[in-house]
Amino acid sequence: MKDPAVIAAHSNHVSSVLFSRDGRILISAGMDKLVKLWSASSWKHKATWRGHTNSVNSLSLSADGKLLTTGSTDASVKLWTFPAGKAIQTLKGHRKSTVARFSPDGGYLASASYDSKVILWSVPEGEPLATIRGHEKNVYAVQFAEDGSTLASGGVGDDILLWSVPSGAAAGRLAGHKGTVMSLALSPDGRTLASTGYEGTLRLWSTNDWKLMRVFSLQGPGAYQIAFAPDGKTIAVGMAFKILLMTLADGKLARELPVPAKGVYGLAYSPNGKWLALAAADKKVRVWSML
């Protein structure tokens, strides 16, 4: 594997990265309040979007790839046309730092915040459908099931909480993590929910019955951000100064990618699996060729 392409992307920490549906554009978001677009595979700058007044924490594309949502520390969630970058909605309902994610069909949006709330919104109307108050403290991650009928959320606290969509009614909880649920990701086939916890484990849950399937130990500290490879056979796990590529069948380490930055904040594969992008605390985006 060659050394990664390094993009001097932002003037502060890079918090999130995401590829467009066709894989031709890499999107980055940073603590400098900006969203930026880069051409794959030259990694040249294409555009800068301005609109948030504080750190941009999350990126999510609608199913058709025509809308991008961003969650920010300015307590708002924005909807943008993609790739034009026109802000068409600003959703306000939180009081603190937010993240947001589209449902698989693009009809709903879930936002989560350090104010302990999760809000379900209609898309593109931007109407709040349900305000969920099951968490006691910060909520860091939300993830829809493949059919969009269930939403998982996690943050400070031991359990992942499940909610019915769009009512927001409690639908269960997944116990096993300790202290904080760090991140959530859905496998490409929709059959597996992956989660990481502050205690240093990666857990795989069946979305059919929500039972725990496997637990893998993560050796070392980190933010434990995760991303499934498009073939569903490997998962990337971000840790301090490195990325682990683990095989899902047995949890074995397939490859380790060194990172010259302690803060590893976001991971994204291109749709064809050719590229793996990293958002890091040193203001840079790194992109590895996975071929």
C-alpha positions in Angstrom: 0.0 0.0 0.0 1.3 3.4 -0.9 1.5 6.4 1.5 -1.7 8.3 1.7 -2.5 11.5 -0.2 -2.4 14.3 2.3 -4.7 17.3 1.9 -4.1 20.5 3.9 -7.9 20.8 4.2 -8.9 23.1 7.1 -7.5 25.7 9.4 -8.5 23.7 12.5 -9.4 20.1 13.3 -11.1 18.1 10.5 -14.1 16.5 12.1 -15.8 14.5 9.3 -15.3 13.2 5.8 -17.7 11.6 3.2 -17.6 10.6 -0.4 -20.4 11.5 -2.9 -22.6 8.7 -4.1 -20.7 8.4 -7.4 -17.3 8.6 -5.6 -16.1 11.6 -7.6 -16.2 14.1 -4.7 -14.7 14.0 -1.3 -16.4 16.2 1.3 -14.7 17.4 4.5 -16.0 19.4 7.5 -14.0 21.1 10.1 -13.8 23.1 13.3 -13.1 26.2 11.2 -16.9 26.3 10.5 -16.5 25.2 6.8 -17.5 22.4 4.5 -15.1 21.8 1.6 -15.3 19.7 -1.6 -12.4 18.0 -3.2 -12.0 16.2 -6.6 -11.2 12.5 -6.5 -8.6 11.4 -7.3 -6.5 14.6 -7.8 -7.7 15.8 -4.4 -7.8 19.4 -5.7 -10.1 21.9 -4.0 -13.5 22.4 -5.7 -15.6 24.5 -3.4 -16.0 25.9 0.1 -19.4 26.2 1.8 -20.0 28.8 4.5 -23.1 29.0 6.7 -22.4 27.6 10.2 -21.1 29.8 12.9 -19.2 27.1 14.8 -17.6 23.7 14.2 -19.2 21.4 11.6 -19.3 18.0 13.2 -21.1 15.6 10.8 -21.9 15.0 7.2 -24.6 12.8 5.7 -25.9 12.4 2.1 -29.5 11.6 1.2 -30.1 8.3 -0.7 -30.3 10.0 -4.1 -27.2 12.1 -3.3 -28.9 15.4 -3.9 -29.0 16.7 -0.3 -26.3 17.0 2.2 -26.9 17.6 5.9 -24.5 19.0 8.4 -24.7 19.1 12.2 -22.8 21.9 14.0 -21.7 23.1 17.4 -23.8 26.2 16.7 -26.8 23.9 17.7 -28.2 23.9 14.2 -28.6 21.3 11.4 -28.5 22.5 7.8 -29.8 21.0 4.6 -27.8 21.8 1.4 -28.3 21.0 -2.2 -25.5 18.8 -3.4 -23.1 19.5 -5.1 -24.3 23.1 -5.6 -24.0 23.9 -2.0 -27.2 26.0 -1.6 -28.4 26.0 2.0 -32.2 25.4 1.8 -33.1 24.6 5.5 -31.7 25.4 8.9 -33.2 23.2 11.5 -33.3 24.5 15.1 -34.3 22.4 18.1 -31.2 21.7 20.0 -29.2 23.8 22.5 -25.7 22.4 22.0 -23.4 20.6 19.6 -25.2 18.4 17.1 -24.7 15.6 14.6 -27.2 14.5 12.0 -27.9 11.5 9.6 -30.4 10.8 6.9 -32.6 7.7 6.9 -31.8 5.1 4.1 -34.7 6.3 1.9 -34.0 9.9 2.6 -37.5 10.6 4.0 -36.3 11.3 7.5 -33.4 13.0 9.3 -32.3 12.3 12.8 -30.2 14.8 14.8 -28.5 14.2 18.2 -27.0 16.6 20.6 -25.0 17.2 23.7 -28.3 18.5 25.1 -29.3 14.8 25.5 -32.1 15.0 22.9 -32.6 13.2 19.6 -35.0 14.8 17.1 -36.6 13.2 14.1 -37.4 15.5 11.1 -39.3 15.1 7.9 -37.3 15.7 4.7 -37.2 18.0 2.8 -39.9 19.9 4.8 -37.7 20.1 7.9 -40.7 19.6 10.2 -39.9 18.0 13.6 -41.8 14.7 14.0 -40.6 13.6 17.4 -38.4 14.8 20.2 -36.8 11.9 22.0 -35.6 12.4 25.6 -34.4 8.9 26.6 -30.7 9.9 27.1 -29.5 11.5 30.3 -26.4 13.2 28.8 -24.6 13.8 25.5 -25.7 11.9 22.5 -22.8 11.3 20.0 -24.2 9.0 17.3 -27.4 8.0 15.5 -28.0 5.3 12.9 -31.1 4.2 11.1 -31.8 0.5 10.4 -31.9 -0.3 6.7 -35.7 -0.3 6.4 -35.8 3.1 8.2 -38.3 1.8 10.8 -35.8 1.8 13.8 -33.3 4.4 14.9 -30.3 3.6 17.2 -28.7 6.2 19.3 -25.7 6.3 21.7 -23.6 8.5 23.8 -22.7 9.0 27.4 -24.2 6.0 29.2 -23.8 2.2 28.9 -26.6 1.3 26.4 -27.5 1.9 22.8 -31.2 3.0 22.7 -33.6 1.9 20.0 -36.6 4.0 18.8 -39.5 3.5 16.4 -39.6 5.8 13.4 -41.4 8.2 13.0 -43.1 8.1 16.4 -40.0 8.2 18.5 -41.4 5.5 20.8 -38.9 3.5 22.8 -38.2 0.2 21.0 -35.5 -1.4 23.2 -31.9 -1.1 24.3 -28.7 -2.9 23.6 -26.6 -3.4 26.7 -22.9 -4.2 26.8 -20.8 -1.0 26.5 -19.5 0.7 29.6 -19.5 4.5 30.1 -20.0 5.8 26.6 -21.1 4.6 23.2 -18.6 6.3 20.8 -20.0 5.5 17.4 -22.5 3.6 15.3 -22.4 2.3 11.7 -24.6 0.1 9.6 -23.1 -2.7 7.3 -23.6 -2.3 3.6 -26.2 -5.2 3.5 -28.1 -3.6 6.5 -27.9 -6.8 8.6 -25.4 -5.6 11.1 -25.1 -2.6 13.4 -21.5 -2.0 14.6 -20.8 0.0 17.7 -17.8 1.1 19.7 -17.6 1.9 23.4 -15.3 3.8 25.7 -14.3 0.6 27.4 -12.5 -0.4 24.2 -14.7 -2.9 22.4 -16.2 -3.2 19.0 -19.6 -4.9 19.0 -21.7 -6.3 16.2 -25.5 -6.6 16.5 -28.0 -8.3 14.3 -30.6 -5.9 13.0 -33.0 -8.8 12.5 -33.4 -9.4 16.3 -31.0 -6.9 17.8 -29.0 -9.7 19.5 -25.2 -9.4 20.0 -23.3 -11.4 17.5 -19.6 -10.7 18.2 -17.4 -8.6 20.5 -13.9 -7.6 19.6 -11.3 -6.0 21.9 -9.6 -2.8 20.7 -6.1 -2.4 22.1 -5.4 1.3 22.9 -7.2 4.6 23.3 -9.0 6.6 20.7 -12.2 8.1 19.5 -13.1 4.7 17.9 -14.8 6.1 14.8 -15.8 3.3 12.4 -16.6 2.7 8.7 -17.6 -0.5 6.9 -15.8 -1.3 3.7 -18.4 -1.5 0.8 -17.9 -5.3 0.5 -18.9 -5.7 4.1 -15.9 -7.9 4.9 -13.8 -5.3 6.7 -14.3 -2.5 9.1 -12.0 0.5 9.7 -11.6 1.6 13.3 -10.0 5.0 14.1 -7.7 5.1 17.2 -5.1 7.4 18.5 -2.3 7.6 15.9 -3.6 4.7 13.8 -6.4 3.1 11.9 -7.1 -0.6 12.3 -8.6 -2.6 9.4 -10.3 -5.6 11.0 -12.0 -8.6 9.3 -15.6 -8.9 10.5 -15.6 -12.7 10.3 -13.1 -13.1 13.1 -12.1 -9.7 14.3 -8.5 -10.2 13.2 -6.2 -7.3 12.3 -5.9 -7.3 8.5 -3.8 -4.1 8.3 -2.8 -1.2 10.5 -2.4 2.3 9.0 -0.2 4.7 11.0 -1.4 8.3 11.5 0.8 11.1 12.7 -2.0 12.6 14.7 -3.6 11.5 18.0 -7.1 12.8 17.1 -8.7 10.5 14.5 -12.2 12.0 14.0 -13.9 10.6 10.9 -13.5 7.7 8.4 -15.2 7.1 5.0 -14.8 4.6 2.2 -15.5 5.6 -1.4 -18.5 3.7 -2.8 -16.3 1.4 -4.9 -14.0 0.7 -2.0 -11.0 2.2 -3.8 -10.3 4.9 -1.3 -10.3 5.3 2.5 -10.4 8.9 3.8 -9.5 10.1 7.3 -10.4 13.3 9.1 -7.7 14.2 11.7 -6.9 16.7 14.4 -3.8 18.0 12.5 -6.1 19.9 10.1 -5.5 17.4 7.3 -7.4 14.8 5.4 -5.6 11.7 4.4 -6.7 9.3 1.6 -5.3 5.8 1.2 -5.6 3.7 -2.0 -7.1 0.4 -0.9 -6.2 -1.4 -4.1 
